[in-house]
Amino acid sequence: MRILVNERGAHRLLSRHLWVFQRDVLSGPDQPGLYPVYWGKRFLALALYNPQSDLAVRAFRFRPASDPQEALLENLEKALSRRLPALEREPEGGFRLAHAEGDFLPGLVVDYYAGHAVVQATAHAWEALLPQVAERLKPLARSVLAKNDAKVRELEGLPLYVRPLLGQVPPRVTVREGRVRYVVDLEGGQKTGAYLDQRDNRILMEGFSGERALDVFSYAGGFGLHLALGFKEVISVDSSGEALQRAEENARLNGLTLKTVEANAFEFLRALEKAGERFDLIVLDPPAFAKGKKDLERAYRAYKEVNLRAIKLLKEGGHLATASCSHHLAEPLFYQMLTEAAADAHRVLRVVERRGQGWDHPVLLNHPETHYLKFALLEVL
Ligand SMILES: C[S@@+](CC[C@H](N)C(=O)[O-])C[C@H]1O[C@@H](n2cnc3c(N)ncnc32)[C@H](O)[C@@H]1O
C-alpha cells in the first residue's frame, strides 16, 4: 500500500518540507498509518498518513526502510539521545524530549518534567504506537502521561482524553530552572503543563536587577520568578486566575514575592499608561494571536498594540523582553512590527539580543512551521 501524490505534493517533499495536504494526494490507503509516498514510480518519503485529515501526509524519513514503524521509533530514540546529556546534568529540570516535525516525529510532542514525561499526539498514526512510545521513554521517565486533550485532535478524528501510559503519574511535580523552582500540574495545566520553549529566555532574566518589573501574560509565574530575584517589585499579569494562584504558590516555594493581577493585558497596560506608571523591565509573552494565516492582519495589530504600550511604560535605559509564538508571524514581520511600535512611541530601541525557542525545540529550515518562537531583548534609549 502506498500514497500517490501530484507534482505539487512531490515538490514539497523534494524540497524537504514534511507536509502534503489532502488536495495534492492522488490516491492512498483507506486507513490511517505509516506508508511510503510516491510520485509516479519515484519513492519520495515515508509518512504518517490520515485520509480524513486535511494535513494528510507528514513525512518522517526521506529514505526507504524495511520496517517503517521501527524507522519512526528510531527517530524518537535519536531525539532522546540528543537530550540525554541535559537530563543527566539536570534530572530535576524541564526539557522537551520530542519536538514533533523538528525531530522528524510529526505530530508528537514529549515533555520531561523532573523525571516524568507527558506525551501529546496530534497525528492519527501515533495513537496505535503510544504503548511503544511509553516503552522507549522508560529508561528516562518514572511515569508517562498521555495528555491528549488538545482540540486539534478532533481534526484528525481522534478522541480527547488524559490517561497514564506508564507508572504512577503524580498530580504535580517540582521542576528546577536556573535559580528557581516551579510546580507543574501535569494533568490540568496549559499545554503539557509548562511553556518549556522559553526556558533559556526566562533564565536570561536572572541577569537583570532594578526597582520595578512587569511580566505580562505571566502564566504560573514564568519570567516573574526569575525577575523577582533581582527586582524590588514584580507584577505578574494574566487573564487566568488559576495560573496566577500557581504563580503565587511558586513565589512562596522560592521565598520570593510576586504581585499578581488578574486582568486582560490590553486593558491593564492602558490603565498603567493612564496612571503614569514606569518600569525598568517589561516581559511580553502573549499567546499565539495568529492561529491561522487569515488572522495575521488582526494579530499584527494586537502584537503592535501591546508592544507600543509596553515601550511607552519603560524608563530610559529600561528593557523590553518581547515574544511571539505564532509561526504565521514570521521573524521579519515580528521585527517590522517592533520597528513600527518604536516609531509610533517616538523612542529608539536598541537590539540587545535576537533569540528564539530553546535548543530542545529544534528548527528545520526546510519546514518553517518548526520555527515559531521569536524573542527580542531590546533596550530603550
Ligand atoms: C504563552 S503563555 C505565557 C507563558 C509564560 N510567560 C511562561 O513563561 O510560563 C500566554 C499566557 O497568556 C494568558 N492570556 C491569554 N490572553 C490574555 C489576555 N488577553 N490578557 C492577559 N493574559 C492572557 C494565558 O492565560 C497564558 O497564561
The ligand as an SDF file (V2000), in Angstrom:
LIG
                    3D

 27 29  0  0  0  0  0  0  0  0999 V2000
    2.4700   31.8230   26.1840 C   0  0  0  0  0  0  0  0  0  0  0  0
    1.5970   31.7910   27.6970 S   0  0  0  0  0  0  0  0  0  0  0  0
    2.7330   32.5860   28.7690 C   0  0  0  0  0  0  0  0  0  0  0  0
    3.8030   31.6840   29.3250 C   0  0  0  0  0  0  0  0  0  0  0  0
    4.6360   32.2860   30.4380 C   0  0  0  0  0  0  0  0  0  0  0  0
    5.2350   33.5330   30.0610 N   0  0  0  0  0  0  0  0  0  0  0  0
    5.6950   31.3210   30.9020 C   0  0  0  0  0  0  0  0  0  0  0  0
    6.8880   31.5650   30.6400 O   0  0  0  0  0  0  0  0  0  0  0  0
    5.3680   30.3120   31.5510 O   0  0  0  0  0  0  0  0  0  0  0  0
    0.3560   33.0060   27.4610 C   0  0  0  0  0  0  0  0  0  0  0  0
   -0.4760   33.3700   28.6970 C   0  0  0  0  0  0  0  0  0  0  0  0
   -1.3240   34.4750   28.3310 O   0  0  0  0  0  0  0  0  0  0  0  0
   -2.5470   34.3700   29.0590 C   0  0  0  0  0  0  0  0  0  0  0  0
   -3.5130   35.2070   28.3060 N   0  0  0  0  0  0  0  0  0  0  0  0
   -4.1510   34.9410   27.1540 C   0  0  0  0  0  0  0  0  0  0  0  0
   -4.8490   36.0200   26.7360 N   0  0  0  0  0  0  0  0  0  0  0  0
   -4.6610   37.0070   27.6560 C   0  0  0  0  0  0  0  0  0  0  0  0
   -5.0920   38.3600   27.7930 C   0  0  0  0  0  0  0  0  0  0  0  0
   -5.8670   38.9380   26.8750 N   0  0  0  0  0  0  0  0  0  0  0  0
   -4.6800   39.0700   28.8580 N   0  0  0  0  0  0  0  0  0  0  0  0
   -3.8870   38.5020   29.8020 C   0  0  0  0  0  0  0  0  0  0  0  0
   -3.4320   37.2330   29.7150 N   0  0  0  0  0  0  0  0  0  0  0  0
   -3.8080   36.4890   28.6710 C   0  0  0  0  0  0  0  0  0  0  0  0
   -2.8260   32.8770   29.1130 C   0  0  0  0  0  0  0  0  0  0  0  0
   -3.6420   32.5750   30.2440 O   0  0  0  0  0  0  0  0  0  0  0  0
   -1.3920   32.2950   29.2440 C   0  0  0  0  0  0  0  0  0  0  0  0
   -1.0840   32.0760   30.5920 O   0  0  0  0  0  0  0  0  0  0  0  0
  1  2  1  0
  2  3  1  0
  2 10  1  0
  3  4  1  0
  4  5  1  0
  5  6  1  0
  5  7  1  0
  7  8  2  0
  7  9  1  0
 10 11  1  0
 11 12  1  0
 11 26  1  0
 12 13  1  0
 13 14  1  0
 13 24  1  0
 14 15  1  0
 14 23  1  0
 15 16  2  0
 16 17  1  0
 17 18  1  0
 17 23  2  0
 18 19  1  0
 18 20  2  0
 20 21  1  0
 21 22  2  0
 22 23  1  0
 24 25  1  0
 24 26  1  0
 26 27  1  0
M  CHG  2   2   1   9  -1
M  END
$$$$
